[in-house]
Amino acid sequence: MNRLRISLLTAALGAALPLHASEPAADAGERSPTDLAGIRVQAHQQTKKSPPSSSFGVGSWKDTPASVNVLGSEYLDRLQVRGLSELARHDASLGDSYAPVGYYQNVAIRGFALDLATGYRFNGLSIAGEQRLALENIAQVEVLKGEAGLAAGVMAPGGLINYVGKRTAEVRNLTLGTDSEGSRYAAMDVGHWLTPTFGIRFNAAWDDSNSYIEHADGRRNFYSLATDWRISERSKLEVDANYQTSAQRSASGFQLLGATGVPRGVDREKMLGYQPWVQPVGIASTNLTALHTFDFTPDWQSRASVAHSRTVINDNVAFAYGCYYSDACADGSTPGNYFAPNGDYDIYDYRSPDDTRVNQQLRAELRGRFATGSVRHEVSFGVDAFHRTVDKRQNVNEYVGTANIHDPQVPVFDPSPLQPGASARRLDSWQRSAFVLDRVSFTDQWQWLAGGRYVRMDERAYDKRGTPERHSRLSTFMPQTAVVFKPDDAVSLYASYVEGLSLGKEAPFWTQNGGSWLQPLESHQTEVGVKFARTDALTLGAALFRTSLPLQYAQPDDSEAGYTFVQDGRQVHTGLELSADGQLSERLTLTASASVLQARARDTGTPAYEGHQLVNVPKRRATVHVDYALPFVEGLAVGAGWRYASANVATVDGKVKVPSYSVFDAGLRFQHTLGQRPVRWNLSVDNLFDHFYWRDTGSTDGDYYLFAGAPRQARLSVTIGL
């Protein structure tokens, strides 16, 4: 894989030579169309918009009866956010959900882990979540919180994340970056209208990252192209394509010691289980979307869209897991799927090459407006077909040795001589659906929204050899309704009810029915909220919600394995979300959110699992970021951030928790011109006081892991308008 090695200090030091801020050229707007996006401090910001994937159709932020957060590229660039786990820090309703360094990551919204098949969107269409999602070609990230069945069909009830691609603009920017570990980063953003009706936007990034974890350095190449074709005054075609490759060793998470103790005195910069013969995890992803719109009249528009997303994972890891082979666990008093009480853990040679996930989607929709007397209607209806396949080779997963979390150096063992088997289809899933939504405006103050999606799902699962194992069919209607009341132009109040459907989980291998898939789950959500925006400068929001669905868990019993994976009782998430975003003054910008979330299990038949917070769902979260443009130096601004999470449950019986944490961040921005070229410097320092904390107690395949937060990290970048 090609690498682009550029020394930031060598290539960009000259741009900083004018240490004073020079005045912008008076004719800058006429001179060049290549001003950096957001290069000047703005006195206001645009009002938030609803994502195109919103379950409640198209409307302004205030008219959408759901909790929606929009993170723009200017904000993400300012904080130098490069990955999904870093993105989750900036919304209190989000949290990591098994997000190891060096691997694709997942997050949870409102305490529910996103479905990797349907929880991530690009331009409103599904993409395979098993990829390292890039941000260089993203104009904004939209976080839709709560049930989104009308938008996405069968999905987890927490919500979804939609990435909106950058569109054609006159822009030519080069960004160079480094960090305190010595990483090298370069990105370019070039856009141009080739003709009055046809334009392109090209983004590329090359990243040689030096990880804070030993032996976890990686590299990434990313390319994207967006085209906009105004076919006629009524017709438009938007096409987006991106391709990315990455290679990086994946870092295993810790597990509880003896199933009851949180590891202490560990070095978060050491890689558990490291073996020099382990190859990096390679991930190659391709995402394509196309949208054609046609305006029949000013009131009626058709929308036809198609998407293809493919990711191939070459999974290689010396995986730290359990203590089945440790002498410290030989007496059977410690469950084998946890680390030993003395810190021993087993190392497995895990190889799963050519793990291929493909999502394909086709959607046709008609949107329009009409009136019946004094009552106004905004309607949308259409059809949707979604196809997902998973092809995997029979993996290697063999024990090679045992180590200890306090080893100065991990012992080196021989790899397994076994080789992966042939590739076989493991999943073939179809979702075909029809949806409708009507926004009824009785007056300027009252709106009623009603609609739903009818889904027919046909899914076939196969074992490792490709032999049919399960064939599931279901048909269901997911209704939704909401009322919006606007007492004046600044305030909007809403109440909504939505039903959804999510897929059942696969039983862990260590349960009696290991490998079996449980049936789909119906979920129910009720939400009330208020939104305030007196001007475009500042938006305030609050939402109170309750979501429930059957609980899936390993139930202790008298079976040979001791556990059976079941759906029994319900898990109920009740929460309050607060948000503030925008300008407090001409120079001071605030982005803040807070969440209080109670997530409990009820009526499970296992009393020890009830009456306490569920695993990996902190009861309280908060995030605040402020940015202040200094009055005494034109173009200079300082930023500060704070992230907080309360104690996080790490066991299903609620007896073990990891401590709460507060993490502080800081930043510095300087914008000036060099000659007639705009230049922007960004310096950000995450975890300013180098605090040790556990950021994630998430699970995968039924096992729970602890991931430490990153130590203090400084990043420096410069963006130059060419």
PyMOL commands that set and color helices and strands:
alter all, ss='L'
color gray80, all
select helices_A, chain A and resi 8-16+28-31+73-78+84-88+149-152+327-329+607-609
alter helices_A, ss='H'
color red, helices_A
select strands_A, chain A and resi 67-72+94-96+107-109+112-113+120-122+125-126+138-145+159-165+171-179+184-195+198-209+218-229+235-248+281-297+300-321+344-372+375-393+396-404+423-441+446-462+468-485+491-502+521-532+538-556+563-583+588-602+620-629+636-645+648-649+657-658+661-674+677-686+694-696+699-700+703-704+707-708+713-721
alter strands_A, ss='S'
color yellow, strands_A
deselect
rebuild
show_as cartoon
